[in-house]
Amino acid sequence: MESEQKKPAARRLVKLFFSMLYISAFTFGGGFVIVTLMKRKFVDELHWMTEEEMLDIAAMAQSSPGAIAVNAANLVGWRVGGFAGMLTSVIATIIPPMAILTVISIFYAAFASNPYVSQALRGMQAGVAAVILDVVCGLGIKEFHSHSALRLCILGAAFIAAFVLDVNVIYIILAMTFGYTMIVAETSIGRMTEKSPVGAYKSFGNRPALRFGGWINAIIPILIVPYYSVIGGWVIKYLAEYVAGQSHLIAADGYFSSFIANGFSSELCFLIFTAMTLLIIFAGVENGIERVSKVMMPILVVLSLVIGVYSVTRPGALEGVKYFLIPNPKNFSWMTVVAAMGQMFYSLSIAMGILITFGSYMKKDVSIESSTRNVEIFDTAIAIMAGLMIIPAVFAFSGGDPDALKAGPSLMFITIPKVFDSMGLGTAIGIAFFLLVLFAALTSSIALTESAVSTLQDELGWSRNKSTAIMGVSMVALGSLSSLGYGPLANVTILGMQFLDFFDFLTNSVMMPIAAIASCILVSRVIGVDRIAEEVTLNGGTFRRRKIFNVMIRFLCPFFAAIILISSIANAFGWISM
């Protein structure tokens, strides 16, 4: 009986093998062609999978390292027959190119110089283009029939970015896979439990591993917001100087270094920023955070657009626009991907406990997927606007020298003021720019502090005012170390780093990747992806990228987070260069 049940599975594997062997043997034009033919075979002819599943496979094959054809064959095989199907599919896919390349290598000189071979290959290009165009049109028409304005906008923007501007879309791909998965997971955990990170993790058990996962998510914002507030204080200082009409003084060489070396001035500005954050937190979520955000965010967008337009219209700025939008393959490596993933932690507030905390405030009738999609869109849009504000202006000021962009954090406080000083209306532009940065810094510090305050309330049973006051004391104590670390405490270092640099390394390079791995394990091994799906689809909510979520949270997200952890630590100790 058992052998009879195995026969259909065996026949399916045989069919899979010869199908992939045939497709691979007669595929010319790269991985996109073989994906097209896979769709014809396994969706249209054999009906082994749906068109949506094939699209997901194509997306994951393209975004994963390695050859698209092999990646796609791997995923198709897994979908059709599990591990045996995956092995069968990959072997069948690689046999034809290995055989063909072996023959070509033997007769390479003859093939390379033969005009008939050259013309035949050129003729095949038309056929390849026709095959790809056929599938693109077929799938594109379905998207148009969906009448989704968002999908059509994304489709058009992706085409312009990739084909017209030749823009590298790695960050966008990561945001829509890695970033999307982590946002959905953490927000769902928060709304499901209605608790801050520690309580949320404890809701699923009291094991040491779960307690560790909850506390590391809770501690991260407690450590980040103090040194973040120091940088916020620097922004206040520069804004005040611009308001006072001291644009020439700020642009002078040595101003920034002398300012941060002045312990009193740096500390005072840090305390002002901290007080602003705490006052808003004291007011509560609705009266403080939501009200301030509703005012700040529109102003932030408007100021970004104004400064961005001004920046790109400066003489020589066009080269900066090209540098920003058109990738240079010489500057691209696997470390570029790692750096993009690391940046995503900050830009999307992943692995900081923030999403879990704010998810606990989310009402059940709010769509998690829609909210996540809005975060993806606005985060990417703001990132592009920020790039168009800064990079073209730096190019205009530096005479097109890209090395001027390597100034790191000092770019904002050294290079940018010089740019503004060289322009007409430098004072007005400086006020607008640093007001914009102050708004952005405040919204981030508010989110970080709120997450920490919520944890103190939930775990220690303190009132909101007491929790905020204790958090304020912690911010002043730890932040003062970072504030004075470039002045009176400049000779005190940890692992050769100043206090601010050390806290940034500890949280961003070590703790946040570990927190991300903990969240992935919690969802995939403890909660289960089905329970997350139930939470996302509550009250009719959609979960269109569920398959991508399942694969990412189980396999790729923990892997990516581990790569970030290892690479960042190795870079910090000088073992590699990012």
Buried (B, 14 or more C-beta within 10 A) or exposed (E): EEEEEEEEEEEBBEBBBEBBBBBBBEBEBEBBBBBBBBBBBBBEEBEBBEEEBBBBBBBBBBBBEEBBBBBBBBBBBBBBBEEBBBBBBBBBBBBBBEEEEEEBEEEEEEBEEEEEEEEEEEEEEEEBEEBBEEBEEEBBEEEEEEEEEEEBEBBEBBEEBEEEEEBBBBBBBBBBBBBBBBBBBBBBBBBBBBBBBBBBBBBBEEEEBBBBBBBBBBBBBBBBBBBBBBBBBBBBBBBBBBEEEBBEEBBEEEBBEEBBBBBEBBBBBBBBBBBBBBEBBBBBBEEBBEBBBEEBBEEBBEBBEBBBEBBBEBEBBBBBBBBBBEBEEEEEEEEBBBBBBBBBBBBBBBBBBBBBBBBBBBEEEBBBBEBBBEBBBEBBEBBBBBBBBBBBBBBBBBEBEBEBBEBEEEBBBBBBBBBBBEBEEBBBBBBBBBBBBBBBBBBBBBBBBBBBBBBBBBBEEBEBEBBBBBBBEBBBEBBBBBBBBBBBBBEEEBEEBBBBBBBBBBBBBBBBBBBBBBBBBBBBEBBEBEBBBBBBBBEEBEBEBBBBBBBBBBEBBBEBBBBBBBBBBBBBEEEBEB
